[in-house]
Amino acid sequence: MYGYIIRRLLLAVPVLIGVSILVFAIIRFIPGDPARAIAGVNATPEYIEQVRRELLLDEGLHVQYYVYFTNLLQGDLGRSTFTRRPVTVELMERFPNTLVLSATAMIIASVIGLSAGIVSATRRYSMFDNISMLAALVGVAAPVFWLGVMFQILFSVNLGWLPSSGIGTWKHLILPALTLGLATAALIARITRSSMLEVLRQDYITTARSKGLIERVVTYKHALKNALIPVVTVMGLQFGTLLGGAVLTETVFSWPGIGRLMVDSILNRDYPVVQGAVLMLAVLFVLINLVVDIIYAFLDPRISYGNKEVE
Amino acid sequence: MKKYLVLMLVLVFVIGFVVGGCGPAEDVVDEPDNGEVIAEGQDLVIAIGAEPESLDPLTMNSAPAATVAEHMVDNLVYLAVDGSLEPSLAESWEPTEDGQAWVLNLRQGVTFHDGEPMNAEAVKYNLDRFMAKGDFEGGQAAIYAFLLSEITEVEVVDEYTVMLHLAQEFAPIISHLSHTFIGIHSPASLEALDAGENVTAPVGTGPFKYVSWDRGEQIVMEKYEDYWGDVPQLDTVTFKFVPEASSRVIMLETGEAHAIMAVPPTDIERLNAVDGIDVVFENSVRVIYMGFNLEDEKFQDVRVRQALNHAIDKEAIIATIFQGVGEPSSAPIVPAVFGYNQVGPYQYDPDLARELLAEAGYADGMDIELFHPTGRYSQDATVTEAVQAMFAEVGVNASLTTYEWGTYLDTVITPPDQAEHDIYMLGWGTVTLDADYGLYALFHSTQWPPRNNVSYYANSDVDALLDEARVTPDRGVREGLYAEVIEIIWNDAPWIFLHNEGQVNAVRSNVIGLIHHPLENILAWDAYIE
């Protein structure tokens, strides 16, 4: 197992280098002069020239990347061209906010999604099944910014229970986490349901039932555990997506997270911040995928990562 | 196994919570409890759309930065709402007899928030740093250093007198000194910065002192008891950064904010109907225009340019797209600017437009490439589509092209031989409220791209008048020169003159004394909460 983890981590190194090259190249292929975009409409040609020198824009791409990469190896992600602050500081200020939001959303999504999925599967075509699957359909389809504004109007303006936006207390967390979590909950519910239904048709479930086990044990011990593998995969991927993709929720609720920072930085052509943020998200994605793979082994003992069994 | 999963998630959550910014409630100013408005303390919250990029004179570049900075840092001169120049840290100023220098007499007994004295040395330090002159020679100059490009030397005459030596006579220099980005900071606070580091916690002489800046969230400041002017009645002012316009509106409705900037046109009517909320309309200093590529053969004939001006129903655009906010342009600069001369608007007259086009040889119409930004100026894409439809009425077939802002700027601000556009849309704010800033940069023939005369306009009469107005100290004479320039430009029609932007803010009715400035600032130094 440990050998496997180390191997996976080593394999991540070329992936991350690849990501860094890709991001580096992509933002430089956006047409237009970044120095002009950074300096703004009123800037003089002299100032634009100064920005260009600072960013080494007159050098070849390989020179720019070499400088970037050597700095990166020393843990230096550079300075934001927009705020002139170190990129690491910018990222570390925002990251905890995003982590809290995504993790809370993920808990909400898991609790709602798993329970709705299980109940729907075991009471197939019941009223609950129909309603919850319809709700899940709406949940997947509803645009996050619409849902967010509806929540703000209901819970902040009309009922006055919760602050409409910003960050600070646990109360500020509820609406954005709910908004962000519901779409994922809907997805998890649907996957759980179909996965459960498939498992419930298996022979070993019939066997378990014929042994005289009570339905609860059959459902939770025999069926659920086996049905969870695709669910865990989706949850892992979703968590990664939430970490990087909560842009709309973060914008609607003025939540100072990584997603908003990244979009702002792209619009401001803030190369160093975009590079840093994407690289950080790539690292997280790699780690989450690793964790998901490890969880598989817990869920299904037939999956093993020891050398012998795999090869 | 669900156990493990939940355990893991809970763990992640707990770690995040401990590391994260979810601290206790007391650091939040004006925290609404159960949605109730708490306005006991004089703690004002203003929600604005964007976060300042910086509070450093060297790198400030936006209206939000200016709004926030103005509460903490004073300028030498204050540009009042009516466009007049009022004393601030400089009590008075006058040019020397030959006009080659200006003498500033500074206010005495003023201290910075760190207790350091504000004097001539401090002013010299700040201006030198801004221009990268004197001790700062070779260093980084400010983005807006061009405002002071005529200053060759800042001389300390005595403790409270500064002399600004100019390369040549330059009448708008005092207007330029009023620009918010040229605030005077405590030299000690600037010296304490590392190389390449920006001011994030400004130490000025303003009515409010810096308290904190939570990135992506808010900047908090508190009243400065030793302020040289009237000490504010507010205890604290908090600027919250709320990018989503509808979220700002909701914050105002719930009472989480006392004032919000940039109300979207679609919300004006609804907010107006809400008890306890006032919608405030104010002019801005920005004109929105569509410039011709004058090097293009189609637009060599002035009749074509005038025809396209007559083809656009500005009134209808204002009434429908902007819900009545703003006004059709009546000059290349807005009325609030010194030097303004009302020469327009061009009347909407599609028949005349068709007639002029026919006279110029375009009776069958023409095809044009119209470039515009999306999301940079209020409703820019919608306005362009309306213009496209009105063009079609007079037989002009416009195909639209839009880019993301950075790419757009680089595409249209380009030498004539590389221009892909026939017509481009841009805006310009005359932030010094002096015609020089609004006309010289956009119409003088020395200002072609990469500078801002994007239409490649060149008229020797205009050049001569603009040059003369720059070096004429007498304001009456200058006004006459600009009146003449504006008339020539208007008839030459290098642009389709569209509209002067308006700004819409909204305030809770119990907040008294907020200043809504045409420079797109909200100023709270005289405000209080009832």
Interface residues (C-beta under 8 A of the other chain):
Chain A: I30 P31 G32 D33 P34 R36 A37 I38 A39 G40 V41 N42 A43 T44 P45 E46 Y47 I48 Q50 R79 F82 T83 R84 R85 E90 E93 R94 P96 N97 L99 V100 A103 T104 M106 I107 S110 L114 F145 V149 Q152 I153 S156 V157 L159 G160 W161 L162 P163 S164 S165 G166 I167 G168 T169 W170 L173 L224 K225 L228 V232 M235 T251 V252 F253 S254 W255 P256 G257 R260 L261 L267 N268 R269 V291 I295 F298 L299
Chain B: M1 K2 Y4 L5 V6 M8 L9 V10 V12 F13 I15 G16 F17 V19 G20 G21 C22 G23 P24 A25 D27 V28 E31 P32 N34 G35 E36 E53 S54 D56 T59 N61 S62 Q140 A141 I143 Y144 A145 F146 G196 E197 N198 T200 D214 R215 G216 E217 Q218 K240 F241 V242 P243 E244 S246 S247 I250 M251 E253 T254 E256 Y403 E404 W405 G406 T407 Y408 L409 D410 T411 I413 L426 P450 R451 N452
